[in-house]
Amino acid sequence: MSDTTQDPTAQRTTINEWIAAMNAHDTAAYLEFFTEDGVLDDPSVGRVYNGRSEIIDYFESYFIGYNTQTQLVSVEPQDDYLHVEVAFTGSFPGGQTGGIFDVTLAADQKIERVRADLA
């Protein structure tokens, strides 16, 4: 069960470390941020990824495949998730775009669910 009443500093640390793993293109580290049954829903690619075994495909395709770098713009706590705004650069068409991650964290700071989209 998610709990956004957790320490905001711990939540922001989790988001910062998750983005650092993205930028390092470290698949193992990136996946460790998710619960085993985590969900990543990205309407911009038209797919929901269920569990780490599917989330790896998303990460390798869109972050490693396009050499994507992610810059944190803001983290805003909502009722039951964190609204994270980012800026992406990479070898994808256009080379840069904004994005969002709506992240639901479990009590242990693992990611239960992410809704990702382009801005």
C-alpha positions in Angstrom: 0.0 0.0 0.0 1.3 3.4 -0.9 1.9 6.1 1.7 2.8 9.6 0.7 2.9 10.7 4.3 6.4 9.2 4.4 9.4 11.5 4.9 9.5 13.9 1.9 13.3 13.9 2.0 13.4 10.1 1.6 10.9 10.3 -1.2 13.0 12.9 -3.1 16.2 10.8 -2.4 14.5 7.8 -4.0 13.5 9.8 -7.1 17.0 11.4 -7.4 18.6 7.9 -7.2 16.1 6.4 -9.6 16.9 9.1 -12.2 20.7 8.7 -11.6 20.2 4.9 -12.4 18.3 5.9 -15.6 21.1 8.3 -16.6 23.8 5.7 -15.9 21.8 3.3 -18.1 22.2 0.8 -15.3 19.5 -1.7 -16.0 19.9 -3.7 -12.7 20.0 -0.6 -10.6 16.9 0.8 -12.4 14.9 -2.3 -11.9 15.8 -2.5 -8.2 13.7 0.6 -7.6 10.6 -1.3 -8.5 8.6 -3.9 -6.5 8.7 -7.3 -8.2 5.1 -6.7 -9.5 5.6 -3.0 -10.2 3.6 -1.5 -13.1 4.8 1.1 -15.6 2.0 2.6 -17.7 3.2 4.9 -20.6 0.4 6.1 -22.9 3.0 7.8 -25.1 4.2 4.4 -26.2 0.8 2.8 -25.9 1.7 0.1 -23.5 1.5 -1.0 -19.8 4.5 -2.9 -18.6 3.8 -5.4 -15.7 6.5 -6.6 -13.4 10.3 -6.2 -13.7 10.5 -8.7 -16.6 8.5 -6.3 -18.8 9.8 -3.0 -17.3 13.3 -4.0 -18.5 12.0 -3.9 -22.1 10.8 -0.4 -21.6 14.0 0.8 -20.0 16.3 -0.8 -22.6 14.2 0.4 -25.6 13.5 4.0 -24.5 16.4 5.0 -22.2 19.3 2.9 -23.4 18.2 2.6 -27.0 17.8 6.4 -27.4 20.7 7.2 -25.1 18.2 9.2 -23.0 19.3 11.5 -20.3 16.8 12.7 -17.7 16.9 16.0 -15.8 14.7 16.4 -12.7 12.6 19.5 -12.9 10.3 19.1 -9.9 8.8 16.7 -7.4 5.3 17.5 -6.1 3.6 15.3 -3.6 -0.1 14.5 -4.4 -2.7 12.6 -2.3 -1.3 9.2 -3.1 1.6 9.6 -5.5 4.5 11.9 -6.4 4.1 14.0 -9.5 7.6 14.2 -11.1 8.4 16.6 -14.0 11.5 15.9 -16.0 13.3 17.0 -19.2 14.6 14.3 -21.6 17.4 14.6 -24.1 18.6 11.9 -26.4 18.8 10.5 -29.9 15.0 10.2 -30.3 13.3 12.3 -32.9 13.5 16.0 -31.9 16.3 15.3 -29.4 14.5 16.8 -26.4 11.1 16.9 -24.7 9.5 17.3 -21.4 7.9 14.4 -19.5 6.2 13.4 -16.3 6.3 10.4 -14.0 3.4 10.0 -11.5 5.1 7.6 -9.0 3.4 5.6 -6.3 5.9 4.4 -3.7 5.4 1.5 -1.2 6.3 2.0 2.4 9.8 0.6 1.7 10.4 3.3 -0.9 10.1 0.8 -3.8 8.1 1.9 -6.8 4.7 0.2 -7.1 3.4 2.1 -10.1 4.5 4.7 -12.5 2.4 6.5 -15.0 4.9 8.0 -17.5 4.1 10.3 -20.3 5.6 13.0 -22.5 4.7 16.6 -21.8 
